[in-house]
């Protein structure tokens, strides 16, 4: 935040101690980790004695602390509140801003999917301007052998979990392109692990392309998948690498946020 927050006249409608305390806290930024009493007085448009009174109140509550020789920095209470704020965020809350940005980048529907045993569940769905008719809606549970997101999640399961999931007879078939043979699926999962990406065409929904990447949480464990779903003709083979790179970047961004919550 740069420039003056407000002069005294602007405080006629915002003149509580809480308002001014919040304005002081908002003065801190990467380029200004320490503020002086004079800076606070100037930014708030108040007398220095008034600014110091507000600062001492923040010091007493632990939101700021004195930093010699003549300044104040954020205190331990702010760190504790930040920890609680991070703890209160779940996967969906962390992922949705990134998913919305991905929709803007690629112009296609984006899904967030998690595995539960031998099934997957759609947690979130962010629509593009041209919604695609899909089997995946929020809360829908589907078998794990079809669709880009499902295959990504299966690829990073343990060998025992993979065997349990795909060495069943018969595996469900959704379209003529659905892979239902265990040996072929094992080979497919090996490729997905190598590339860190799954691409499917018409395997879950006819005429729908899926591109999915794994989201890694604490200890690099795969906790979910983010994927793009589009009508197949809208993303020809020549465009797949560019979209895939954006999906991978989104998965990495969500993972970074999740690991920050656990730090």
C-alpha positions in Angstrom: 0.0 0.0 0.0 1.4 3.4 -1.0 0.4 6.9 -0.5 -1.5 8.3 2.4 -4.4 6.2 3.7 -6.5 9.1 4.7 -6.4 12.6 6.1 -8.2 13.5 9.3 -11.3 14.6 7.4 -11.8 11.2 6.0 -12.1 9.8 9.5 -15.4 11.5 10.2 -17.1 8.3 9.2 -14.3 6.0 10.3 -13.0 7.3 13.5 -12.9 4.2 15.8 -9.8 2.9 17.4 -10.4 -0.4 15.6 -10.5 1.4 12.2 -7.2 3.2 12.8 -5.6 0.0 14.1 -6.5 -1.8 10.9 -5.1 1.1 8.9 -1.8 0.9 10.8 -1.6 -2.9 10.1 -2.2 -2.3 6.4 0.9 0.0 6.3 3.1 -3.1 6.4 4.2 -4.6 3.2 7.2 -6.4 1.6 8.9 -3.1 1.0 8.1 -1.7 4.4 8.6 -4.2 7.2 9.2 -1.6 9.8 7.2 1.7 10.3 8.0 4.6 12.5 5.6 6.6 14.7 6.1 9.6 12.4 5.1 7.6 9.3 2.0 6.4 11.0 1.0 9.9 12.0 1.6 11.2 8.5 -0.3 8.4 6.8 -3.3 8.6 9.2 -3.2 12.4 9.3 -3.1 12.6 13.1 -0.8 14.1 15.7 2.2 12.0 16.6 1.0 11.7 20.1 -2.2 10.1 18.8 -0.3 7.8 16.5 2.0 6.6 19.3 -1.1 6.0 21.5 -2.5 3.7 18.8 0.8 1.9 18.3 1.2 1.3 22.0 -2.3 -0.2 22.1 -1.2 -2.6 19.3 2.0 -3.4 21.1 0.0 -4.3 24.3 -2.2 -6.7 22.3 0.8 -8.3 20.5 -0.2 -7.1 17.0 3.0 -5.1 16.6 6.2 -4.9 18.6 8.9 -2.2 19.0 11.9 -2.5 16.7 15.0 -0.6 17.7 16.2 2.0 17.1 12.9 3.7 16.2 10.1 1.8 14.6 7.6 -1.0 14.9 7.1 -4.3 13.1 4.4 -6.9 13.0 4.1 -8.9 16.2 3.5 -12.5 17.2 -0.3 -12.2 17.3 -0.4 -11.5 13.6 1.5 -14.7 13.0 -0.9 -16.7 15.1 -3.9 -15.3 13.3 -2.2 -16.1 9.9 -1.7 -19.6 11.1 -5.3 -20.0 12.1 -6.5 -18.5 8.8 -4.4 -21.0 6.8 -5.7 -23.8 9.0 -9.2 -22.8 8.3 -8.8 -23.1 4.5 -9.6 -26.4 2.8 -8.6 -27.9 -0.5 -11.6 -26.3 -2.4 -11.0 -22.8 -1.0 -7.3 -23.0 -1.9 -7.9 -24.4 -5.4 -10.8 -22.3 -6.6 -9.0 -19.1 -7.3 -6.4 -21.0 -9.3 -9.1 -22.9 -11.2 -10.9 -19.7 -12.1 -7.6 -18.3 -13.4 -7.1 -21.5 -15.5 -10.6 -21.1 -17.0 -9.7 -17.6 -18.0 -6.4 -18.8 -19.6 -7.7 -21.8 -21.6 -11.4 -20.9 -22.0 -12.6 -24.3 -20.9 -14.3 -26.0 -17.9 -11.9 -26.9 -15.0 -12.5 -29.6 -12.5 -11.1 -30.5 -9.1 -11.2 -34.2 -8.3 -10.2 -36.4 -5.3 -9.8 -40.2 -5.0 -11.7 -42.2 -2.4 -10.7 -45.8 -2.6 -11.6 -47.2 -6.0 -13.8 -44.2 -6.9 -13.2 -40.5 -7.5 -15.4 -37.6 -6.5 -15.7 -34.2 -8.2 -15.1 -31.6 -5.5 -15.4 -28.4 -7.6 -16.3 -27.3 -11.1 -15.6 -24.0 -12.7 -17.4 -23.3 -15.9 -16.2 -21.6 -19.1 -18.6 -19.4 -21.1 -19.6 -22.5 -23.1 -20.3 -25.3 -20.5 -19.6 -28.8 -21.5 -22.0 -31.6 -20.8 -20.1 -34.0 -18.5 -20.6 -36.9 -16.2 -18.7 -34.9 -13.6 -20.8 -32.5 -11.4 -20.0 -31.4 -7.9 -20.4 -34.4 -5.6 -20.6 -37.0 -8.3 -18.8 -40.2 -7.6 -17.4 -42.3 -10.5 -15.2 -45.4 -11.0 -11.6 -44.7 -11.3 -10.7 -46.3 -14.6 -12.0 -43.6 -17.0 -11.3 -39.9 -17.4 -8.1 -37.9 -17.2 -8.5 -36.9 -13.5 -9.3 -40.4 -12.4 -6.4 -41.9 -14.2 -4.0 -39.3 -12.8 -5.2 -40.1 -9.3 -4.9 -43.8 -9.8 -1.4 -43.5 -11.3 -0.1 -42.1 -8.0 -1.9 -44.6 -5.7 0.1 -47.4 -4.1 0.7 -50.6 -6.2 -1.7 -52.4 -3.9 -4.4 -49.8 -4.4 -3.9 -49.9 -8.1 -4.3 -53.6 -8.2 -7.4 -53.5 -6.1 -8.9 -50.8 -8.4 -8.2 -52.3 -11.8 -7.8 -56.0 -11.5 -11.5 -56.4 -11.2 -13.7 -58.0 -13.8 -15.5 -56.4 -15.4 -14.3 -52.8 -15.2 -17.1 -50.3 -16.1 -17.2 -49.1 -19.7 -18.6 -45.7 -20.5 -17.8 -45.3 -24.2 -16.1 -47.4 -26.9 -12.8 -45.7 -26.0 -12.9 -46.6 -22.3 -9.9 -48.8 -21.3 -11.1 -51.8 -19.3 -8.2 -54.3 -19.6 -6.0 -54.4 -16.6 -2.8 -54.9 -18.5 -3.5 -51.9 -20.8 -4.3 -49.8 -17.8 -1.1 -50.7 -16.0 0.8 -49.5 -19.1 -1.2 -46.4 -19.2 -0.5 -45.5 -15.6 3.2 -46.0 -16.1 3.2 -43.4 -18.9 1.1 -41.0 -16.8 3.6 -41.2 -13.9 6.4 -40.6 -16.3 4.8 -37.5 -17.9 3.0 -36.2 -14.8 -0.1 -35.8 -16.9 -3.1 -37.7 -18.3 -4.8 -36.9 -21.6 -8.0 -38.7 -22.6 -10.4 -38.3 -25.5 -13.9 -39.7 -25.3 -13.1 -42.3 -22.6 -15.6 -41.0 -20.0 -17.9 -38.7 -22.1 -18.2 -39.0 -25.8 -16.5 -36.1 -27.7 -14.9 -34.7 -24.5 -11.2 -34.2 -24.1 -9.7 -34.3 -20.6 -6.2 -33.1 -19.5 -5.3 -33.6 -15.9 -2.3 -33.1 -13.6 -1.7 -34.2 -10.0 -1.9 -31.8 -7.1 0.8 -32.5 -4.4 0.3 -31.6 -0.8 2.5 -32.1 2.2 5.5 -34.5 1.7 4.7 -34.3 -2.1 1.9 -36.8 -1.7 -0.8 -36.5 -4.5 -4.0 -35.4 -2.8 -6.2 -34.4 -5.8 -6.2 -33.6 -9.5 -7.0 -30.5 -11.5 -8.2 -31.0 -15.0 -9.5 -29.2 -18.1 -12.6 -30.7 -19.8 -13.4 -29.5 -23.3 -15.3 -30.6 -26.4 -12.6 -32.6 -28.3 -12.8 -30.6 -31.5 -12.0 -27.4 -29.6 -8.5 -28.7 -28.5 -6.9 -30.5 -31.5 -3.7 -32.5 -30.9 -1.5 -29.5 -31.8 -3.0 -27.4 -28.9 -2.7 -30.1 -26.3 0.9 -29.4 -25.2 0.1 -25.7 -24.5 -3.1 -26.5 -22.5 -1.3 -29.3 -20.7 1.5 -26.9 -19.6 -1.2 -24.6 -18.1 -2.9 -27.4 -16.3 0.5 -28.5 -14.8 1.2 -25.0 -13.7 -2.2 -24.7 -12.1 -1.7 -28.0 -10.2 1.7 -26.8 -9.0 0.2 -23.5 -7.9 -2.5 -25.2 -5.9 0.1 -27.6 -4.4 2.3 -24.6 -3.3 -0.7 -23.1 -1.5 -1.5 -26.3 0.2 2.0 -26.8 1.4 2.0 -23.3 2.7 -1.0 -24.1 4.9 0.9 -27.0 6.4 4.1 -25.0 7.0 
